């Protein structure tokens, strides 16, 4: 028989910090224990197997695990719902590429409002940690619903990042930008990427950002701090820092060559 999984142990937490409603929902009295003992409702669906082991069957709520973090999708939806320009919002975890699970937000604009992914991301970043920010934002005319009137999450479309890029593609203008565009596209699993495309709005995250900067250092033989990517976000902006580093490096090499040449001539005299 399948049932909701609960947990009771001496080290059970007291509750969620500053979240009394969620604490009351998840930490409930233990009918099998002594007075005052509680059970924690994990939100997992499970069953006992014939060998007495417990088999995990899935989730009863919309909590997901992405890149090692447990995330309540409802928290992200609530944050989006508080934005004046957003009428409806739903967030799901998609794994369109095996092993690459990402959060995707689907939003419906309020009457007369225009929504942009960069604007929504910036608004969420003021409330939520980085790992809870969706990788993609898709604006719909209306959310799909089932015959019962509930949101049909299975009918939500997959984000077409290549199509988004094609609509606003700006080609690289020099060798540095071309190299960076290739590295950005490879890190995001895309066919191509323009110099004005935002790395994080196209699915980038903290982990892929570190991998990206490592590839840049290997390809261009420079050391670029990862904070520059979070500040720059696009090839156009990051390439300016890369070009500056190359210029400083060339000047340093020229100064060293001049100094060595001078020492050589003084020794020859």
MARDRENGU-87236 format. One record per residue (C-alpha): residue in one letter; y, z, x; residue number from 1. Coordinates in pm, 1 decimal, decimal comma, always signed. Each point is the difference from the previous one (the first is absolute). Layout:
BEGIN
ATOM  r         v         w         u    k
ATOM  a         Y         Z         X  NUM
...
//
This chain:
BEGIN
ATOM  r         v         w         u    k
ATOM  x      +0,0      +0,0      +0,0    1
ATOM  x    +346,2     -88,1    +127,9    2
ATOM  x    +274,9    +263,1      -5,6    3
ATOM  x    +326,5    +109,4    +157,3    4
ATOM  x     -49,8    +156,9    +342,8    5
ATOM  x    +142,5    +347,7     +68,7    6
ATOM  x      +8,8    +221,9    +306,0    7
ATOM  x      -1,6    +378,7     +44,9    8
ATOM  x      -3,1    +177,9    +334,5    9
ATOM  x    +154,6    +306,6    +170,4   10
ATOM  x    +248,5    -222,7    +188,1   11
ATOM  x    +124,3    -177,6    -313,1   12
ATOM  x    +375,4     -63,4     +15,7   13
ATOM  x    +236,6    +184,8    -229,9   14
ATOM  x    +151,2    -321,2    -135,0   15
ATOM  x    +246,2    -278,2     +72,1   16
ATOM  x    +326,3     +93,7    +169,4   17
ATOM  x    +287,9      +8,2    -250,0   18
ATOM  x    -206,0    -192,7    -258,1   19
ATOM  x     -99,2    +254,6    -268,1   20
ATOM  x     -96,2    -261,7    -262,4   21
ATOM  x    -244,4    -175,4    +232,7   22
ATOM  x    -135,6    +337,3    +115,4   23
ATOM  x     -69,6    +101,8    -360,2   24
ATOM  x    -170,6    -333,9     -65,2   25
ATOM  x    -227,1      +2,3    +305,0   26
ATOM  x     -69,1    +373,0     +59,7   27
ATOM  x    -179,6    +136,3    -305,9   28
ATOM  x    -185,2    +328,4     -78,0   29
ATOM  x    -357,8     +10,6    +125,9   30
ATOM  x    -227,6     +71,9    -299,5   31
ATOM  x    -291,6     +74,9    +233,9   32
ATOM  x    +179,9    +240,4    +234,5   33
ATOM  x    +168,4    +335,4      -5,5   34
ATOM  x    +332,2     +67,6    -170,8   35
ATOM  x    +285,1    -173,8    +175,3   36
ATOM  x    -215,2    -258,1    +178,1   37
ATOM  x     +93,6    -362,5     -38,8   38
ATOM  x    -146,5    -347,9     +25,8   39
ATOM  x    +173,6    -298,6    +150,7   40
ATOM  x     -29,7    -318,8    -203,8   41
ATOM  x     -37,0    -266,8    +270,3   42
ATOM  x     +51,1    -297,8    -231,0   43
ATOM  x    -327,1    -147,7    +126,8   44
ATOM  x    -274,2    -129,7    -228,8   45
ATOM  x    -342,7    +109,5    +124,1   46
ATOM  x    -357,1     +76,1     -94,7   47
ATOM  x    -299,4    +193,9    +131,0   48
ATOM  x    -277,3    -214,9    +141,4   49
ATOM  x    -368,6     +83,4     -28,9   50
ATOM  x      +0,9    +124,3    +359,6   51
ATOM  x    +275,9    +252,9     -93,7   52
ATOM  x    +268,1    -186,3    +196,1   53
ATOM  x    +330,9     -83,5    -167,9   54
ATOM  x     +83,7    -369,0     -33,5   55
ATOM  x    +365,7    -105,1      -6,8   56
ATOM  x     +59,4    -261,6    -272,8   57
ATOM  x    +376,4     -55,1     +17,6   58
ATOM  x    +327,6    +148,5    -119,6   59
ATOM  x     +99,9    +121,4    -345,5   60
ATOM  x    +371,7     -34,5     +75,3   61
ATOM  x    +211,6    -242,8    +199,1   62
ATOM  x     -16,3    +183,9    +331,6   63
ATOM  x     -85,3    -231,2    +289,8   64
ATOM  x     -52,6     +28,0    +372,5   65
ATOM  x    +195,6    -241,6    +219,8   66
ATOM  x      -0,4     +16,5    +381,8   67
ATOM  x    -139,3    +352,7     -11,9   68
ATOM  x    +256,2    +135,3    -249,3   69
ATOM  x     -84,1    +111,9    -353,1   70
ATOM  x    +266,0    -138,7    -229,5   71
ATOM  x     +77,6     +71,8    -364,0   72
ATOM  x    +107,1    -337,5    -136,8   73
ATOM  x    +173,0    +177,1    -288,2   74
ATOM  x    +249,5    +155,1    +242,3   75
ATOM  x    +110,2    -344,2    +120,6   76
ATOM  x     +17,1    -131,4    -356,9   77
ATOM  x    +210,6    +299,8    -103,2   78
ATOM  x    +239,8     -58,4    +291,1   79
ATOM  x     +38,1    -365,4    -100,4   80
ATOM  x     +45,4     +97,9    -363,6   81
ATOM  x    +297,5    +217,9     +91,9   82
ATOM  x    +191,5    -304,3    +125,9   83
ATOM  x    +253,2    -119,0    -257,0   84
ATOM  x     -82,5    -368,2     +51,0   85
ATOM  x    -375,8     +45,9     -52,8   86
ATOM  x    -140,6      -5,5    -354,3   87
ATOM  x    -373,0     +21,2     +77,1   88
ATOM  x    -201,2     +45,5    +317,4   89
ATOM  x    -361,7     +26,6    +105,2   90
ATOM  x    -145,5     +36,7    +349,7   91
ATOM  x    -353,6     -82,5    +110,6   92
ATOM  x    -192,4     -12,5    +326,2   93
ATOM  x    -126,7    -350,7     +76,0   94
ATOM  x    -251,5    -111,8    +259,5   95
ATOM  x     +32,6    -377,4     -21,3   96
ATOM  x    -101,2     -18,5    +368,3   97
ATOM  x    -311,1    +211,1     +77,2   98
ATOM  x     +97,8    +310,6    +192,7   99
ATOM  x    +372,4     -45,2     -69,2  100
ATOM  x     +88,9    +220,5    -296,3  101
ATOM  x    +366,8      -9,9     -99,9  102
ATOM  x    +222,7    +144,0    -270,5  103
ATOM  x    +160,2    -256,1    -230,2  104
ATOM  x    +269,7     +82,9    -255,4  105
ATOM  x     +51,7    -203,8    -317,5  106
ATOM  x    +336,1     +50,6    -167,3  107
ATOM  x    +180,5    -124,1    -309,0  108
ATOM  x    +378,7      -9,6     +21,4  109
ATOM  x    +222,8    +169,4    -255,5  110
ATOM  x    +195,5    -235,0    -223,6  111
ATOM  x    +256,4    -192,8    +202,4  112
ATOM  x    -115,6    +146,6    +333,5  113
ATOM  x    -120,8    -189,2    +306,6  114
ATOM  x    -254,8    +163,9    +229,0  115
ATOM  x     -56,8     -66,5    +370,0  116
ATOM  x    -283,4    +135,7    +211,4  117
ATOM  x    +233,4    +120,3    +276,9  118
ATOM  x    +207,6    +195,5    -252,3  119
ATOM  x    -307,8    +164,0    -155,6  120
ATOM  x    -147,8     +88,3    +337,8  121
ATOM  x    +325,3    +160,7    +115,3  122
ATOM  x     +21,3    +204,5    -320,8  123
ATOM  x    -358,1    +128,3     +33,6  124
ATOM  x     +50,8     +79,7    +369,9  125
ATOM  x    +260,3    +257,7    -101,5  126
ATOM  x    -263,1    +191,2    -201,8  127
ATOM  x    -343,7     -78,2    +139,1  128
ATOM  x    -167,5      -0,1    +342,5  129
ATOM  x     -65,1    -331,8    +172,7  130
ATOM  x    -371,3      -8,7     -85,0  131
ATOM  x     +84,1      +7,1    -373,0  132
ATOM  x    +234,3    -300,4     +11,1  133
ATOM  x    -168,2    -310,3    -150,1  134
ATOM  x     -55,1    -293,8    +232,5  135
ATOM  x    +107,2    -247,5    -266,2  136
ATOM  x    +215,1      +3,6    -312,8  137
ATOM  x     -68,8    -253,9    -273,6  138
ATOM  x    +248,9     -46,0    -283,0  139
ATOM  x    -159,2     -94,9    -334,8  140
ATOM  x    +146,7     -85,1    -337,6  141
ATOM  x    -244,1    +249,7    -155,6  142
ATOM  x    -301,4    +202,6    +107,8  143
ATOM  x    -334,8    -135,6    -126,2  144
ATOM  x    -169,7    +216,3    -262,7  145
ATOM  x    -347,8     +23,3    -150,9  146
ATOM  x     -85,2     -36,7    -368,1  147
ATOM  x     +50,6    +377,4     -30,0  148
ATOM  x    +352,7     -23,9    +136,1  149
ATOM  x     -80,4    +160,5    +336,6  150
ATOM  x    +113,4    -154,1    +328,9  151
ATOM  x    -262,5    -247,8    +117,3  152
ATOM  x      -5,3     +72,0    +373,5  153
ATOM  x    -270,0    -259,1     +60,7  154
ATOM  x    +231,4    -273,4    -131,2  155
ATOM  x    +278,8     +78,2    +246,0  156
ATOM  x     +46,1    -298,6    +235,6  157
ATOM  x     -60,0     +14,3    +373,3  158
ATOM  x    +317,9     -24,8    +207,5  159
ATOM  x     +52,9    -350,3    +137,7  160
ATOM  x    +185,8     +83,5    +319,8  161
ATOM  x     -27,4    -352,1    +140,3  162
ATOM  x    +173,1    -136,5    -311,3  163
ATOM  x    +277,2    +259,8     +30,7  164
ATOM  x     +57,0    -102,3    +361,0  165
ATOM  x      -0,2    -371,5     -85,0  166
ATOM  x    +282,9     +47,0    -251,2  167
ATOM  x    +235,0    +151,1    +259,5  168
ATOM  x    -145,5    -119,7    +329,9  169
ATOM  x    +245,8     -14,6    +291,7  170
ATOM  x    -149,3    -160,4    +310,3  171
ATOM  x     +28,2    +149,6    +351,0  172
ATOM  x    +280,7    -144,5    +214,2  173
ATOM  x    -126,6     +73,2    +351,5  174
ATOM  x    -311,8     +84,1    +198,8  175
ATOM  x     +40,0    +376,9     -38,9  176
ATOM  x     +29,5     -19,7    -379,8  177
ATOM  x    -293,2    -241,5     -17,0  178
ATOM  x    -221,9    +237,2    +199,8  179
ATOM  x    +105,1    +298,9    -210,8  180
ATOM  x     -63,3    -192,0    -324,8  181
ATOM  x    -353,9     -81,0    +115,1  182
ATOM  x     -67,7    +363,6     +94,2  183
ATOM  x    +144,3    +129,7    -329,5  184
ATOM  x    -209,0    -246,4    -202,8  185
ATOM  x    -320,5     +90,0    +186,1  186
ATOM  x     +59,8    +372,6     -52,8  187
ATOM  x     +49,1     -54,0    -374,8  188
ATOM  x    -279,5    -255,1     -44,7  189
ATOM  x    +239,8    -274,6    -109,7  190
ATOM  x     +10,5    -370,6     +81,9  191
ATOM  x    +363,9     +10,6    +100,6  192
ATOM  x    +306,8    +218,3     -23,4  193
ATOM  x    +374,5     -71,2     +16,3  194
ATOM  x    +257,6    +175,6    +214,3  195
ATOM  x    +159,4    +172,6    -301,9  196
ATOM  x    -322,7    +129,5    -159,4  197
ATOM  x     -31,8    +379,6     -13,3  198
ATOM  x    -311,3    +125,9    +181,6  199
ATOM  x     -43,7    +301,6    -226,9  200
ATOM  x     +62,8    -183,5    -327,9  201
ATOM  x    -281,0    -238,3     +96,9  202
ATOM  x    -255,5    +279,5     +37,8  203
ATOM  x     +82,5    +155,6    +335,0  204
ATOM  x     -58,9    +371,9     +49,0  205
ATOM  x     +14,4    +258,3    +278,1  206
ATOM  x    -342,7     -95,3    +137,4  207
ATOM  x     +60,2    -376,5      -0,2  208
ATOM  x    +347,1     +63,7    +146,7  209
ATOM  x    -153,1    +167,1    +306,4  210
ATOM  x    -246,6    -286,0     +38,6  211
ATOM  x    +283,8    -250,1     -33,6  212
ATOM  x    +212,3    +162,3    +270,1  213
ATOM  x    -299,6      +9,1    +235,1  214
ATOM  x     -47,2    -375,9     -48,6  215
ATOM  x    +370,2     -62,8     +61,0  216
ATOM  x      -8,7    +198,1    +323,7  217
ATOM  x    -305,2    -195,5    +120,2  218
ATOM  x    +139,7    -341,1     -95,2  219
ATOM  x    +358,6     +42,6    +117,3  220
ATOM  x     -59,3    +248,9    +285,7  221
ATOM  x    +257,4    +249,3    -121,5  222
ATOM  x     -11,1    +350,9    -140,6  223
ATOM  x    +147,2     +27,5    -350,6  224
ATOM  x     +14,0    +341,0    -174,6  225
ATOM  x    -159,9      -2,7    -343,1  226
ATOM  x    +315,9    +144,0    -159,1  227
ATOM  x    +165,7    -338,3     +58,1  228
ATOM  x    -244,9    -163,3    -239,2  229
ATOM  x     +78,2    +254,9    -272,3  230
ATOM  x    +372,4     -60,2     +58,4  231
ATOM  x     -19,6    -379,2     +40,9  232
ATOM  x    -284,3     -90,9    -240,0  233
ATOM  x     +43,5    -377,3     +53,4  234
ATOM  x     -61,5    -242,7    +286,0  235
ATOM  x    +367,6    -101,7      -9,9  236
ATOM  x    +119,4    +352,9     +69,2  237
ATOM  x    -276,4    +100,9    +239,7  238
ATOM  x     +41,1    -315,5    +209,8  239
ATOM  x    +354,5    +108,1     +87,3  240
ATOM  x    -135,9    +316,9    +160,8  241
ATOM  x    -271,8    -197,8    +178,4  242
ATOM  x    +250,4    -252,1    +138,8  243
ATOM  x    +222,2    +286,0    +117,6  244
ATOM  x    -291,7    +161,4    +181,3  245
ATOM  x     -85,8    -331,5    +167,1  246
ATOM  x    +362,9     -40,8    +109,0  247
ATOM  x     +13,7    +349,8    +147,0  248
ATOM  x    -330,2     -58,1    +177,3  249
ATOM  x    +123,7    -330,1    +151,4  250
ATOM  x    +322,2    +164,1    +117,6  251
ATOM  x    -195,9    +281,8    +160,8  252
ATOM  x    -225,3    -246,9    +182,1  253
ATOM  x    +302,9    -198,4    +119,4  254
ATOM  x    +165,5    +317,7    +127,7  255
ATOM  x    -318,2     +96,6    +183,0  256
ATOM  x     -27,4    -347,9    +155,9  257
ATOM  x    +364,9     +11,6    +115,0  258
ATOM  x     -48,4    +345,6    +149,6  259
ATOM  x    -316,7    -104,1    +184,1  260
ATOM  x    +164,8    -318,0    +131,4  261
ATOM  x    +296,4    +199,6    +131,4  262
ATOM  x    -229,5    +245,9    +176,6  263
ATOM  x    -188,9    -289,5    +158,0  264
ATOM  x    +318,7    -161,0    +136,6  265
ATOM  x    +125,9    +331,2    +140,8  266
ATOM  x    -331,3     +51,8    +175,6  267
ATOM  x      +7,2    -357,5    +137,3  268
ATOM  x    +345,9     +51,9    +148,6  269
//
